[in-house]
Amino acid sequence: MKKNRVLLFLLMMTMWSFAEDVKIIRVMTDGREVSEYYPADTETLTIFDSASNGYRTQDIRGLENLKNLKVLDFQKLAFLKNYNFLKKITSVEELYFGSVHFSDFSVLSGMTKLKKLEHHGYISKEIIEQIYSKGLDFSFCPDLELLVLEPVKECFDFIPDIKVSSKKIWLRMYNQPITRNKLNKREKKIIERFLKVTLFREWET
């Protein structure tokens, strides 16, 4: 009887522990689902694939349940192409993309608390052409302070028409082939929207 009470106590403690955690599901390219548990008060999270974890993530579920999440970092996710799950996330203040395939900035429209956004990933040539014609809209985040657009492989050779509502933004396009002395009239008007602008290798001057 005493042994049964101990087992019951341990079971209840385990259930209580998991009740305090948030379940995040990563869907692999082979359809396998990997469950990860994070404390409900998690504020910073980095998601990545590597040889050590053996993951090939193609979808992520449940991130919106981390209600206190403020810093979200995606790194080296070669197989994750659809980021629609970000539409449900509203608490994030800092968002980072490194060595990932991300180009649909419209899925971020619910992140009205965003202060920092850094893109060091991949954007296809077709999407860059679309951005040239349609621009980018970040007017949904009035507290934005840092916007980094430094994709690799395919690059911006122009200043996109970026709509903003904050007047305190540092626009950084340091590794993109854009020099200040070759900006056209349209581009010069665009950069006037920003508090600070860093273009191609200007830190070296």
N, C-alpha and C positions, 0 to 999 in steps of 0.2 A: 504494500500500500504506500509506504513511504517513498519507494522508488518511483511509483507511478506519479506521486505528487511532484517529485523533483522533475520528472520528464515533462509533466504538464506545465510546470513553472518555466522550464527552459523553452518550451514551445511557445508559450505566451510572450516571453521576452523576445524571441526571434520575430514573432509576428509584429510586436510593438516596434521593434527596430526597423523592420521593412516599411511599417506604416509611416515612419518618419522620413523615409527616403522617397525619392522620385525615380521612377523607372524610365529609362531612355532606351529605345530599341534602335539598333543599327542593322539595316538590312543589307546583306552581302550580295555580290553579283550572282552567286549560286542559289539565291533565295533563302539562305540560312539567316535566322534572326538571332542577334546577340543582344542580350539584356545587360544593361549597366545601371547601377544604382548610385544616386548622388544625394547628399543631404538636401533637404528642402530649402535650406537657407544658402545654398551655393550661389556665389556671386561671380566667380570667374571659371570659365570652362574652355579648354582647348581640345579640339577634336581632330584626330589625324590618323592616317594609315601608315604602317611601317612594316618592315620585315620582321621586327620583333613581335608585333601583335598579330601579324598575319592577316589583317583585315583588308577587304576590298569593298569599301562602303559605297552603296549606291542610293541609299535613302536613310533618313533619320526621322524617328517619331518620338514625340513626347517632350521635346525641348520647351514647348510653351508652358509646361507645368512647373518649370523652375521660375517661380514668380519673382525671385529676388536677383535673377541673373543680370549682371551689369556689363561684364566683359566676355565677349564670345569670339573665339579665334579658330578659324578653319585653316589647317595646314596639310599639304601633301595628300589631297584626296583626289586621286587621278580618275576615279570611277564615279564620283558624285557629280552629276550634271544638272539635276533638278533641285532647286533650292526653294520650291514653293512652300515648304514647311516653315520658312522664315516669316510668312505672312501672318502667322499666329503669335509671333513674339513681339511684345511691346515694351519690355522693361530694359532692354539693352541700351547702354550708353556708349560703349566702345565695341567696334566690330572690325575684325581683321580677316583678310583673305590672302593666303600665301601659297603659291604653287597649287592652285585649285582652278577649276573651270567655272567661273562665275561671271555672268554678264547681264542678268535681268535685274536691274536695280529697282524696278517697280515693286518687287516683292518686299522691299524694305519700308514701304509706305506707312506701316503701322508702328515703326520705331520712332515715335515722335520725341523721344528723350535722347536721341543719338547726338553725341558730342564729337566722336572721332570715328572716321571711316577710312581704312587703309586697304587699297587693292593692289596686291603684288602678284596677281594670278594671271590667268590666260583669258583673253577675249578674242573671239574669232574675227577675221577680217570683215566678214559680213555684218557682224554686230557693230564693229567700229564704224562702218559705213552708215549704218542706221543711226548711230549716235551723232554722226556728222550732220545728218539731215533733220533729225528730230530733237537732238539735245538730250540733256539729263535734268531731272526735276528732283531737287532736294529741299524744296520749299516746305516739306512736311516736318522738317526738324529745325525749329527756330533756335535751338541752342548749339547747333553745329559749330565746332571750332577748328577742326582739322579735316581736310578732305585730300586724300592722297590717291592719285590716279597714276599708277606706275605699272601697267601690265607688262608682261614679258612676251617675247617672240613677236606678236603683232602689237604695234605701238600706235599711240596718237601722234600724228604729225600736224595737229591743229588743236586749238583750244575749243572744246565743246561749248555749246550754248547751255550753260549750267544755271538753272533757276534756283535761287536761294532766298531764304527769308531772314537768315542771320547776317549781320553786318560785321561779324568778328571772325570770319573764316580765313584760315591759311590754306590756300590751294597749292598743293605740291605736285609737280610733274617733272621731277628732277632728272629721271633717266629717259625721258621721252625726247625725240628729236625736234624740239621746238625752241627756237631762240627768240629772245625779245625783240631784236632788231629786224626780224622778218615777219612780225605780226601784222596782219591786215587791219583795216579800220574796225571791222566787226569784232575781231579778237581783242583789240585794245579796249573796246567798250565793255566786253565781257569781263575782263580782268579788273575793271574798275569796281565790280561788285564785291571784291574780296579785300579784306584788310591787308593780306600779304600774299604774294605769289612767288613761287620758286619754280623756275623753268630749267632748261637743260644745263646741268653742271654749274649752276650759278653759285653754289656753295664754294666752288674752287676759285672764284674770282675775289 
